[in-house]
Amino acid sequence: MKGLDIGSDRVDELAAVSAILLYGRQDRSAVYGTVHPVTQGKSGRATICAGRPIDRMALIDCLRDLAQNAAPKAEFLPETVLAVSQEAVMWWCRPAMRRVFFDCQEIGRRSAVVPHPGLMFRAASNGFSVFALQEDSRPTPASKLHEPPYFNTWDWGRICIGSAHVPKRIDVESIAG
């Protein structure tokens, strides 16, 4: 397909390779889908061939591939945001006095406001992570990440959120949540 602008740096000529047909009711809600190979005839005309029911993983894989080429939503990025992608958002917080809560057998139930280091957070579809920073300025790609001083973290900064309510979306607007 010549002259198709998909909003990226690509200059490749594109060709239809597959089609997904969605079947639905009068209100247009999709309730069934099929995936079909597409063949190119001698004249260059594309033909949608016989299909098969689409399975969940094939649909997820297709959407993941499409997301790689989708233009990101334009939004204002506050100075604390370090990176945004389709899969994750990363931000940082300066060192500060913050309240902590403990409820464990060794020390009982306690709460206090204590000094915290600078923190770098990552919220992704596969979970949350937090790392401590030595500096008190915006981290760079060369910044060293450290284990945070918390009981609910483990390897690679992973956070156990327990019963905390977290936002369903992964975007800049959800950072406060």
C-alpha positions as CSV (number, residue, x, y, z in Angstrom):
1,M,0.0,0.0,0.0
2,K,1.8,3.1,-1.2
3,G,1.5,6.5,0.4
4,L,0.0,5.4,3.7
5,D,1.1,7.7,6.5
6,I,1.0,5.8,9.9
7,G,2.5,8.8,11.8
8,S,5.9,7.3,12.3
9,D,9.4,7.5,10.7
10,R,8.8,4.4,8.7
11,V,9.1,4.6,4.9
12,D,8.4,1.0,4.2
13,E,5.7,0.1,1.7
14,L,2.9,-1.6,3.6
15,A,0.7,-4.5,2.6
16,A,-2.4,-6.0,4.2
17,V,-1.3,-9.3,5.8
18,S,-4.2,-10.1,8.1
19,A,-7.7,-9.0,8.8
20,I,-9.8,-9.2,12.0
21,L,-13.5,-9.2,11.6
22,L,-15.7,-8.3,14.5
23,Y,-19.3,-9.5,14.8
24,G,-21.7,-7.7,17.0
25,R,-25.2,-6.7,17.8
26,Q,-27.2,-3.6,16.6
27,D,-25.5,-1.5,19.3
28,R,-22.2,-2.3,17.6
29,S,-20.7,-4.1,20.7
30,A,-18.4,-6.8,19.4
31,V,-19.2,-10.3,20.8
32,Y,-17.2,-12.5,18.4
33,G,-14.2,-12.2,16.2
34,T,-12.4,-14.0,13.4
35,V,-8.9,-13.6,12.0
36,H,-8.2,-14.0,8.3
37,P,-5.1,-14.2,6.2
38,V,-4.9,-11.7,3.3
39,T,-3.4,-12.7,0.0
40,Q,-2.2,-10.4,-2.8
41,G,-3.5,-11.3,-6.3
42,K,-1.5,-10.9,-9.5
43,S,-3.3,-7.6,-10.1
44,G,-2.1,-6.4,-6.6
45,R,-5.7,-6.6,-5.3
46,A,-5.9,-7.9,-1.7
47,T,-8.3,-10.8,-0.9
48,I,-9.5,-11.6,2.6
49,C,-9.3,-15.4,2.9
50,A,-11.3,-17.8,5.1
51,G,-10.8,-17.2,8.7
52,R,-10.8,-18.9,12.1
53,P,-12.1,-17.8,15.5
54,I,-9.7,-15.5,17.1
55,D,-8.3,-16.6,20.4
56,R,-7.5,-14.3,23.4
57,M,-3.7,-14.6,23.1
58,A,-3.7,-13.9,19.3
59,L,-5.8,-10.8,19.9
60,I,-3.5,-9.6,22.7
61,D,-0.4,-10.3,20.6
62,C,-2.0,-8.3,17.7
63,L,-2.9,-5.4,19.9
64,R,0.6,-5.4,21.4
65,D,2.2,-5.3,18.0
66,L,-0.1,-2.4,16.9
67,A,0.6,-0.5,20.1
68,Q,4.3,-0.4,19.1
69,N,3.4,1.8,16.2
70,A,0.6,3.8,17.8
71,A,1.2,7.5,18.3
72,P,1.3,8.2,22.0
73,K,-1.4,10.4,23.5
74,A,-0.1,14.0,23.8
75,E,-0.1,15.2,27.4
76,F,1.7,17.6,29.6
77,L,4.6,15.9,31.5
78,P,5.4,17.3,34.9
79,E,9.1,17.7,35.8
80,T,8.9,14.6,38.0
81,V,8.0,12.2,35.1
82,L,11.1,10.4,33.8
83,A,9.6,8.1,31.1
84,V,6.3,7.1,29.6
85,S,5.5,4.2,27.3
86,Q,2.5,2.0,26.4
87,E,3.6,-0.4,29.2
88,A,4.9,1.8,32.0
89,V,5.3,5.2,33.5
90,M,8.3,6.2,35.7
91,W,8.6,9.2,38.0
92,W,10.7,10.4,41.0
93,C,10.2,12.2,44.3
94,R,12.7,14.3,46.1
95,P,13.9,13.2,49.6
96,A,11.3,14.3,52.2
97,M,9.8,13.6,55.5
98,R,7.0,11.0,55.0
99,R,4.6,9.0,57.1
100,V,5.2,5.3,57.4
101,F,2.9,2.6,58.9
102,F,4.0,-0.7,60.4
103,D,1.9,-3.6,61.6
104,C,4.1,-6.5,62.3
105,Q,4.8,-9.0,65.1
106,E,8.3,-7.6,65.8
107,I,7.4,-4.0,66.4
108,G,3.6,-4.0,66.6
109,R,1.4,-1.4,65.1
110,R,3.1,2.0,64.7
111,S,3.2,5.1,62.5
112,A,5.7,8.0,62.4
113,V,6.9,10.7,60.1
114,V,10.6,9.8,59.1
115,P,13.1,11.0,56.6
116,H,13.0,9.2,53.2
117,P,15.6,9.2,50.4
118,G,14.7,10.4,46.9
119,L,12.6,7.7,45.3
120,M,12.1,6.5,41.7
121,F,8.8,4.7,40.9
122,R,7.8,2.5,38.0
123,A,4.2,1.5,37.5
124,A,3.7,-1.1,34.8
125,S,1.1,-3.6,33.6
126,N,3.2,-6.3,35.4
127,G,3.4,-4.5,38.8
128,F,5.0,-1.6,40.7
129,S,8.6,-1.0,41.6
130,V,10.4,1.6,43.8
131,F,14.1,2.4,44.1
132,A,16.0,4.7,46.4
133,L,18.3,7.4,45.0
134,Q,21.4,8.8,46.6
135,E,21.2,12.2,45.0
136,D,18.4,14.8,45.7
137,S,18.1,15.9,42.1
138,R,16.3,14.5,39.1
139,P,17.9,11.1,38.2
140,T,19.7,10.5,34.9
141,P,20.3,7.3,33.0
142,A,23.6,7.1,34.9
143,S,22.1,7.4,38.4
144,K,22.6,4.4,40.6
145,L,19.5,2.8,42.0
146,H,19.5,1.3,45.5
147,E,17.2,-1.0,47.5
148,P,14.5,1.1,49.2
149,P,14.2,1.0,53.0
150,Y,10.8,-0.6,53.1
151,F,9.4,-3.9,54.4
152,N,7.0,-4.4,51.5
153,T,9.7,-4.5,48.7
154,W,11.8,-7.3,47.4
155,D,14.2,-8.1,44.5
156,W,14.4,-5.5,41.8
157,G,12.4,-3.0,43.7
158,R,9.1,-4.9,43.4
159,I,6.4,-3.6,45.7
160,C,3.8,-5.7,47.5
161,I,0.8,-3.5,47.4
162,G,-1.2,-5.7,49.8
163,S,-4.8,-4.4,50.0
164,A,-3.9,-0.9,48.7
165,H,-6.2,0.4,45.9
166,V,-4.2,1.3,42.9
167,P,-5.3,3.0,39.6
168,K,-6.3,0.7,36.8
169,R,-4.7,2.9,34.1
170,I,-1.0,3.3,33.6
171,D,-0.5,7.0,32.6
172,V,0.7,10.3,33.9
173,E,-2.7,11.2,35.3
174,S,-2.6,8.1,37.5
175,I,0.7,8.9,39.3
176,A,-1.1,10.6,42.3
177,G,-3.1,7.4,42.8
